[in-house]
Amino acid sequence: MTLNQLEDLCVEIVCSDSDKSEVLSVFTDAELQTAYVDVAHQYGFELVCGAYENSTWVNGVLVICANEGPILASQAAFAAVQLEMSRRRVDPPDVVLGCP
């Protein structure tokens, strides 16, 4: 998934009243699985950036106090990809942790 596609998806999520994604609907099943991995990595990256910038432990829970916008955008994009995969009955691929 390219950065432009991710941006388009985030804009669509914010501005659309439809629960079906026009951005994701043009993806093949294989491209959708690749997008799943890409968005999962981006989500993890945004969480790490937020934790690095400003975080604290409260009662054994890590509270991330930075980078909220990108974290929420990545979370929404990931949920949209999961929903599209569920609609098509496409199995999610294994996500390998570490550098993509």
C-alpha positions as CSV (number, residue, x, y, z in Angstrom):
1,M,0.0,0.0,0.0
2,T,1.5,3.3,-1.0
3,L,1.5,6.4,1.2
4,N,-1.0,8.1,-1.2
5,Q,-3.4,5.1,-0.9
6,L,-3.1,5.2,2.9
7,E,-3.8,8.9,2.9
8,D,-6.8,8.4,0.5
9,L,-8.1,5.7,2.8
10,C,-7.8,8.0,5.9
11,V,-9.5,10.8,4.1
12,E,-12.3,8.5,3.0
13,I,-12.8,7.2,6.6
14,V,-13.1,10.7,7.9
15,C,-15.3,12.1,5.1
16,S,-17.4,9.2,3.9
17,D,-20.9,8.2,5.2
18,S,-20.5,4.8,3.5
19,D,-19.2,1.7,5.4
20,K,-17.8,0.3,2.1
21,S,-14.4,1.6,1.1
22,E,-13.9,2.8,-2.5
23,V,-10.2,2.9,-1.9
24,L,-10.0,-0.8,-0.8
25,S,-12.6,-2.1,-3.1
26,V,-10.3,-1.8,-6.1
27,F,-7.5,-3.9,-4.5
28,T,-7.1,-7.5,-5.4
29,D,-7.2,-10.0,-2.6
30,A,-3.4,-10.2,-2.7
31,E,-3.1,-6.4,-2.6
32,L,-5.5,-6.3,0.3
33,Q,-3.3,-8.8,2.2
34,T,-0.3,-6.7,1.5
35,A,-2.2,-3.6,2.7
36,Y,-3.0,-5.5,5.9
37,V,0.7,-6.0,6.6
38,D,1.7,-2.4,5.6
39,V,-1.0,-0.8,7.8
40,A,-0.1,-3.1,10.7
41,H,3.5,-2.0,10.4
42,Q,2.5,1.7,10.2
43,Y,0.2,1.3,13.2
44,G,3.1,-0.2,15.2
45,F,5.5,2.5,14.0
46,E,3.1,5.3,15.1
47,L,2.6,3.6,18.5
48,V,6.4,3.4,19.0
49,C,6.9,7.0,18.0
50,G,4.2,8.1,20.4
51,A,5.6,6.0,23.2
52,Y,9.1,7.4,22.5
53,E,7.9,11.0,22.4
54,N,5.9,11.0,25.6
55,S,4.7,8.1,27.6
56,T,4.4,7.0,31.2
57,W,3.4,4.0,33.2
58,V,0.3,4.3,35.3
59,N,-0.7,1.3,37.5
60,G,1.2,-1.1,35.2
61,V,-0.3,0.3,32.0
62,L,1.7,2.2,29.4
63,V,-0.1,5.5,28.6
64,I,1.1,7.0,25.3
65,C,0.6,10.8,25.4
66,A,1.9,11.8,22.0
67,N,1.3,11.2,18.3
68,E,-2.4,10.6,18.9
69,G,-3.6,11.7,15.4
70,P,-1.4,9.3,13.4
71,I,-2.1,6.5,15.9
72,L,-5.8,6.9,15.5
73,A,-5.6,7.3,11.7
74,S,-3.5,4.1,11.5
75,Q,-5.9,2.3,13.8
76,A,-8.9,3.3,11.7
77,A,-7.1,2.3,8.5
78,F,-6.3,-1.1,10.0
79,A,-9.9,-1.6,11.0
80,A,-11.0,-0.7,7.5
81,V,-8.7,-3.2,5.9
82,Q,-9.8,-5.9,8.4
83,L,-13.5,-5.1,7.5
84,E,-12.9,-5.4,3.8
85,M,-11.0,-8.6,4.3
86,S,-13.9,-10.0,6.4
87,R,-16.4,-9.0,3.7
88,R,-14.4,-10.8,1.0
89,R,-13.6,-13.7,3.4
90,V,-9.9,-13.2,2.8
91,D,-7.6,-14.7,5.4
92,P,-5.2,-12.2,7.0
93,P,-1.5,-13.0,6.4
94,D,1.0,-13.5,9.2
95,V,2.5,-10.2,10.2
96,V,6.2,-10.5,10.8
97,L,7.6,-8.1,13.4
98,G,10.7,-6.1,12.7
99,C,11.8,-4.2,9.7
100,P,9.5,-4.7,6.6
